[in-house]
Amino acid sequence: MSSLPELQLSQSFKLAQRAFSEVLDMRQFDASLAMAARVRIAALDKLDLSRLIRWLGWQTHVRNPQALTRIERIDQRLAASVLHARSRLPVNGRPALSGSPRRTA
């Protein structure tokens, strides 16, 4: 038995993740899938929304170039948060620093 806690993802987060993966994987933008993703966002609490934003940040980094544009078409505030999360992704294995680094411990 492991002493590390297992990450528990809520059902609403899983459904939102599936909805966005469908939107990001489609060849053409589908308005009905976008509406379904928008509905799933409304069901998320703050913790799950922040998880989704980080996940979408990774997705925009590794998926097709239209991923961020598609997220913008669903919700512009969400796209701005995703862009901010993407800017904080690890670069060459090290997290990006916010602001100026601390000079003392």
PAPA-391075 format. One record per atom (N, C-alpha, C): residue in one letter; chain; atom name; z, y, x. Coordinates in Angstrom, 1 decimal, decimal comma. Example, Ala and Ser with C-alpha at 12.3 -4.5 7.8 and 13.67 -1.06 7.14 Angstrom:
REM residues 2
   aa   ch   at       pz       py       px
    A    A    N      7,8     -5,7     13,2
    A    A   CA      7,8     -4,5     12,3
    A    A    C      7,8     -3,3     13,2
    S    A    N      7,1     -2,2     12,8
    S    A   CA      7,1     -1,1     13,7
    S    A    C      7,9      0,0     12,9
REM end
This chain:
REM residues 105
   aa   ch   at       pz       py       px
    M    A    N      0,0     -1,2      0,8
    M    A   CA      0,0      0,0      0,0
    M    A    C      0,0      1,2      0,9
    S    A    N     -0,8      2,2      0,5
    S    A   CA     -1,0      3,4      1,3
    S    A    C      0,1      4,5      0,9
    S    A    N      0,5      5,2      1,9
    S    A   CA      1,5      6,3      1,5
    S    A    C      0,8      7,6      1,2
    L    A    N     -0,5      7,6      1,3
    L    A   CA     -1,3      8,9      1,0
    L    A    C     -1,5      8,9     -0,5
    P    A    N     -1,3     10,1     -1,1
    P    A   CA     -1,6     10,1     -2,6
    P    A    C     -3,1     10,0     -2,8
    E    A    N     -3,4      9,4     -3,9
    E    A   CA     -4,8      9,3     -4,3
    E    A    C     -5,2     10,5     -5,1
    L    A    N     -6,4     11,0     -4,8
    L    A   CA     -6,9     12,2     -5,6
    L    A    C     -7,2     11,8     -7,0
    Q    A    N     -6,6     12,4     -7,9
    Q    A   CA     -6,8     12,2     -9,3
    Q    A    C     -7,7     13,3     -9,9
    L    A    N     -8,9     12,9    -10,3
    L    A   CA     -9,8     13,9    -10,9
    L    A    C     -9,8     13,7    -12,4
    S    A    N     -9,7     14,9    -13,1
    S    A   CA     -9,7     14,9    -14,6
    S    A    C    -11,0     14,5    -15,1
    Q    A    N    -11,0     14,0    -16,4
    Q    A   CA    -12,2     13,6    -17,1
    Q    A    C    -13,1     14,9    -17,3
    S    A    N    -12,5     16,0    -17,5
    S    A   CA    -13,4     17,2    -17,7
    S    A    C    -14,1     17,6    -16,5
    F    A    N    -13,4     17,4    -15,3
    F    A   CA    -14,1     17,7    -14,0
    F    A    C    -15,2     16,8    -13,8
    K    A    N    -15,0     15,5    -14,0
    K    A   CA    -16,0     14,5    -13,8
    K    A    C    -17,3     14,8    -14,7
    L    A    N    -17,0     15,2    -15,9
    L    A   CA    -18,1     15,5    -16,8
    L    A    C    -18,9     16,7    -16,4
    A    A    N    -18,1     17,7    -15,9
    A    A   CA    -18,8     18,9    -15,4
    A    A    C    -19,6     18,6    -14,2
    Q    A    N    -19,1     17,8    -13,3
    Q    A   CA    -19,8     17,4    -12,1
    Q    A    C    -21,1     16,7    -12,4
    R    A    N    -21,0     15,8    -13,4
    R    A   CA    -22,2     15,0    -13,8
    R    A    C    -23,3     16,0    -14,4
    A    A    N    -22,8     16,9    -15,3
    A    A   CA    -23,7     17,9    -15,9
    A    A    C    -24,4     18,7    -14,8
    F    A    N    -23,7     19,2    -13,8
    F    A   CA    -24,3     20,0    -12,8
    F    A    C    -25,2     19,2    -11,9
    S    A    N    -24,8     17,9    -11,6
    S    A   CA    -25,7     17,1    -10,8
    S    A    C    -27,1     16,9    -11,5
    E    A    N    -27,0     16,7    -12,8
    E    A   CA    -28,3     16,6    -13,6
    E    A    C    -29,1     17,9    -13,5
    V    A    N    -28,5     19,0    -13,6
    V    A   CA    -29,2     20,3    -13,5
    V    A    C    -29,8     20,5    -12,1
    L    A    N    -29,1     20,1    -11,1
    L    A   CA    -29,5     20,3     -9,7
    L    A    C    -30,6     19,3     -9,3
    D    A    N    -30,6     18,1    -10,0
    D    A   CA    -31,6     17,1     -9,6
    D    A    C    -32,9     17,2    -10,3
    M    A    N    -33,0     17,9    -11,5
    M    A   CA    -34,2     17,9    -12,2
    M    A    C    -35,3     18,7    -11,5
    R    A    N    -36,5     18,2    -11,7
    R    A   CA    -37,7     18,9    -11,1
    R    A    C    -37,9     20,3    -11,6
    Q    A    N    -37,8     20,4    -12,9
    Q    A   CA    -37,9     21,7    -13,6
    Q    A    C    -36,6     22,0    -14,3
    F    A    N    -36,3     23,3    -14,3
    F    A   CA    -35,1     23,8    -15,0
    F    A    C    -35,1     23,5    -16,4
    D    A    N    -34,1     22,9    -17,0
    D    A   CA    -34,0     22,5    -18,4
    D    A    C    -32,9     23,3    -19,0
    A    A    N    -33,2     24,1    -20,0
    A    A   CA    -32,2     24,9    -20,7
    A    A    C    -31,2     24,1    -21,4
    S    A    N    -31,5     23,0    -22,0
    S    A   CA    -30,5     22,2    -22,7
    S    A    C    -29,5     21,6    -21,7
    L    A    N    -29,9     21,2    -20,5
    L    A   CA    -29,0     20,7    -19,6
    L    A    C    -28,1     21,9    -19,0
    A    A    N    -28,7     23,1    -18,9
    A    A   CA    -27,9     24,2    -18,5
    A    A    C    -26,8     24,6    -19,5
    M    A    N    -27,2     24,5    -20,8
    M    A   CA    -26,2     24,7    -21,8
    M    A    C    -25,1     23,7    -21,8
    A    A    N    -25,4     22,4    -21,6
    A    A   CA    -24,4     21,4    -21,5
    A    A    C    -23,5     21,7    -20,3
    A    A    N    -24,0     22,1    -19,2
    A    A   CA    -23,2     22,4    -18,0
    A    A    C    -22,3     23,6    -18,3
    R    A    N    -22,8     24,6    -19,1
    R    A   CA    -22,0     25,8    -19,5
    R    A    C    -20,8     25,4    -20,4
    V    A    N    -21,1     24,4    -21,2
    V    A   CA    -20,0     24,0    -22,1
    V    A    C    -19,0     23,2    -21,3
    R    A    N    -19,4     22,5    -20,3
    R    A   CA    -18,4     21,7    -19,5
    R    A    C    -17,6     22,7    -18,6
    I    A    N    -18,1     23,8    -18,2
    I    A   CA    -17,3     24,8    -17,5
    I    A    C    -16,2     25,3    -18,3
    A    A    N    -16,4     25,5    -19,6
    A    A   CA    -15,4     26,1    -20,5
    A    A    C    -14,2     25,1    -20,6
    A    A    N    -14,4     23,9    -20,4
    A    A   CA    -13,4     22,9    -20,6
    A    A    C    -12,5     22,7    -19,4
    L    A    N    -12,8     23,4    -18,3
    L    A   CA    -12,1     23,2    -17,0
    L    A    C    -10,9     24,1    -16,9
    D    A    N     -9,8     23,6    -16,3
    D    A   CA     -8,7     24,5    -16,0
    D    A    C     -9,0     25,2    -14,7
    K    A    N     -8,1     26,0    -14,2
    K    A   CA     -8,3     26,8    -13,0
    K    A    C     -8,4     25,9    -11,7
    L    A    N     -7,6     24,8    -11,7
    L    A   CA     -7,7     23,9    -10,5
    L    A    C     -9,0     23,2    -10,5
    D    A    N     -9,4     22,6    -11,6
    D    A   CA    -10,7     21,9    -11,7
    D    A    C    -11,9     22,8    -11,5
    L    A    N    -11,8     24,1    -11,9
    L    A   CA    -12,8     25,0    -11,7
    L    A    C    -13,0     25,3    -10,2
    S    A    N    -11,9     25,5     -9,5
    S    A   CA    -12,0     25,7     -8,1
    S    A    C    -12,5     24,5     -7,3
    R    A    N    -12,2     23,3     -7,8
    R    A   CA    -12,7     22,1     -7,2
    R    A    C    -14,2     22,0     -7,4
    L    A    N    -14,7     22,4     -8,7
    L    A   CA    -16,1     22,4     -9,0
    L    A    C    -16,8     23,4     -8,1
    I    A    N    -16,2     24,6     -7,9
    I    A   CA    -16,9     25,6     -7,1
    I    A    C    -17,0     25,1     -5,7
    R    A    N    -16,0     24,5     -5,1
    R    A   CA    -16,2     24,0     -3,7
    R    A    C    -17,2     22,9     -3,7
    W    A    N    -17,2     22,0     -4,7
    W    A   CA    -18,2     20,9     -4,7
    W    A    C    -19,6     21,5     -4,8
    L    A    N    -19,8     22,5     -5,7
    L    A   CA    -21,1     23,2     -5,8
    L    A    C    -21,5     23,9     -4,5
    G    A    N    -20,5     24,4     -3,8
    G    A   CA    -20,8     25,0     -2,5
    G    A    C    -21,4     24,0     -1,6
    W    A    N    -20,9     22,8     -1,5
    W    A   CA    -21,5     21,8     -0,7
    W    A    C    -22,9     21,4     -1,2
    Q    A    N    -23,0     21,3     -2,5
    Q    A   CA    -24,3     20,9     -3,1
    Q    A    C    -25,4     21,9     -2,7
    T    A    N    -25,1     23,2     -2,8
    T    A   CA    -26,1     24,2     -2,5
    T    A    C    -26,4     24,1     -1,0
    H    A    N    -25,5     23,7     -0,2
    H    A   CA    -25,8     23,5      1,3
    H    A    C    -26,7     22,4      1,6
    V    A    N    -26,5     21,2      0,9
    V    A   CA    -27,3     20,0      1,2
    V    A    C    -28,4     19,7      0,3
    R    A    N    -28,5     20,3     -0,9
    R    A   CA    -29,6     19,9     -1,8
    R    A    C    -30,8     20,9     -1,7
    N    A    N    -31,6     20,8     -2,7
    N    A   CA    -32,8     21,6     -2,7
    N    A    C    -32,5     23,1     -2,7
    P    A    N    -33,5     23,9     -2,2
    P    A   CA    -33,2     25,4     -2,1
    P    A    C    -33,0     26,1     -3,4
    Q    A    N    -33,4     25,4     -4,5
    Q    A   CA    -33,3     26,1     -5,8
    Q    A    C    -31,9     25,9     -6,4
    A    A    N    -31,0     25,2     -5,8
    A    A   CA    -29,7     24,8     -6,3
    A    A    C    -28,9     26,1     -6,7
    L    A    N    -28,8     27,1     -5,8
    L    A   CA    -28,1     28,3     -6,1
    L    A    C    -28,7     29,1     -7,2
    T    A    N    -30,1     29,1     -7,3
    T    A   CA    -30,8     29,8     -8,3
    T    A    C    -30,5     29,2     -9,7
    R    A    N    -30,4     27,9     -9,7
    R    A   CA    -30,2     27,2    -11,0
    R    A    C    -28,7     27,5    -11,4
    I    A    N    -27,8     27,5    -10,5
    I    A   CA    -26,4     27,8    -10,9
    I    A    C    -26,3     29,3    -11,4
    E    A    N    -27,1     30,2    -10,8
    E    A   CA    -27,1     31,6    -11,3
    E    A    C    -27,7     31,6    -12,7
    R    A    N    -28,6     30,8    -13,0
    R    A   CA    -29,2     30,8    -14,4
    R    A    C    -28,2     30,3    -15,4
    I    A    N    -27,2     29,5    -14,9
    I    A   CA    -26,2     29,0    -15,8
    I    A    C    -25,1     30,0    -16,0
    D    A    N    -24,6     30,5    -14,9
    D    A   CA    -23,5     31,5    -14,9
    D    A    C    -23,5     32,3    -13,6
    Q    A    N    -23,7     33,6    -13,7
    Q    A   CA    -23,8     34,4    -12,5
    Q    A    C    -22,4     34,6    -11,8
    R    A    N    -21,3     34,6    -12,5
    R    A   CA    -20,0     34,7    -11,9
    R    A    C    -19,7     33,4    -11,1
    L    A    N    -20,1     32,3    -11,7
    L    A   CA    -19,9     31,0    -11,0
    L    A    C    -20,7     31,0     -9,8
    A    A    N    -22,0     31,4     -9,8
    A    A   CA    -22,8     31,5     -8,7
    A    A    C    -22,3     32,3     -7,6
    A    A    N    -21,7     33,5     -7,9
    A    A   CA    -21,0     34,3     -6,9
    A    A    C    -19,9     33,6     -6,2
    S    A    N    -19,1     32,9     -7,0
    S    A   CA    -18,0     32,1     -6,5
    S    A    C    -18,4     31,0     -5,6
    V    A    N    -19,5     30,3     -6,0
    V    A   CA    -20,1     29,3     -5,2
    V    A    C    -20,6     29,8     -3,9
    L    A    N    -21,3     31,0     -3,9
    L    A   CA    -21,8     31,6     -2,7
    L    A    C    -20,6     31,9     -1,7
    H    A    N    -19,5     32,4     -2,3
    H    A   CA    -18,3     32,7     -1,5
    H    A    C    -17,8     31,4     -0,9
    A    A    N    -17,7     30,4     -1,7
    A    A   CA    -17,2     29,1     -1,2
    A    A    C    -18,1     28,5     -0,1
    R    A    N    -19,4     28,7     -0,3
    R    A   CA    -20,4     28,2      0,7
    R    A    C    -20,2     28,9      2,0
    S    A    N    -19,9     30,2      2,0
    S    A   CA    -19,7     30,9      3,2
    S    A    C    -18,5     30,5      4,0
    R    A    N    -17,6     29,8      3,3
    R    A   CA    -16,4     29,3      4,0
    R    A    C    -16,5     27,8      4,4
    L    A    N    -17,6     27,2      4,2
    L    A   CA    -17,8     25,8      4,6
    L    A    C    -17,7     25,7      6,1
    P    A    N    -17,3     24,5      6,6
    P    A   CA    -17,2     24,3      8,0
    P    A    C    -18,5     24,5      8,7
    V    A    N    -18,5     25,2      9,8
    V    A   CA    -19,7     25,4     10,6
    V    A    C    -19,5     24,6     11,9
    N    A    N    -20,4     23,6     12,2
    N    A   CA    -20,3     22,8     13,4
    N    A    C    -18,9     22,1     13,5
    G    A    N    -18,4     21,7     12,3
    G    A   CA    -17,2     20,9     12,3
    G    A    C    -15,9     21,8     12,3
    R    A    N    -16,0     23,1     12,3
    R    A   CA    -14,9     24,0     12,3
    R    A    C    -15,0     24,9     11,0
    P    A    N    -13,9     25,1     10,3
    P    A   CA    -13,9     26,0      9,2
    P    A    C    -14,2     27,5      9,6
    A    A    N    -14,9     28,2      8,7
    A    A   CA    -15,2     29,6      9,0
    A    A    C    -13,9     30,4      8,8
    L    A    N    -13,7     31,3      9,7
    L    A   CA    -12,5     32,2      9,6
    L    A    C    -12,7     33,3      8,6
    S    A    N    -11,7     33,6      7,9
    S    A   CA    -11,7     34,7      7,0
    S    A    C    -11,1     35,9      7,7
    G    A    N    -11,8     37,0      7,7
    G    A   CA    -11,2     38,2      8,4
    G    A    C    -11,1     38,0      9,9
    S    A    N    -10,1     38,7     10,4
    S    A   CA     -9,9     38,6     11,8
    S    A    C     -8,8     37,5     12,1
    P    A    N     -9,0     36,7     13,1
    P    A   CA     -8,0     35,6     13,4
    P    A    C     -6,7     36,2     13,8
    R    A    N     -5,6     35,4     13,5
    R    A   CA     -4,3     35,8     13,9
    R    A    C     -4,1     35,7     15,4
    R    A    N     -3,5     36,7     16,0
    R    A   CA     -3,3     36,7     17,5
    R    A    C     -2,0     36,0     17,9
    T    A    N     -1,1     35,8     17,0
    T    A   CA      0,2     35,2     17,3
    T    A    C      0,4     34,0     16,4
    A    A    N      1,3     33,1     16,8
    A    A   CA      1,6     31,9     16,1
    A    A    C      2,5     32,2     14,9
REM end
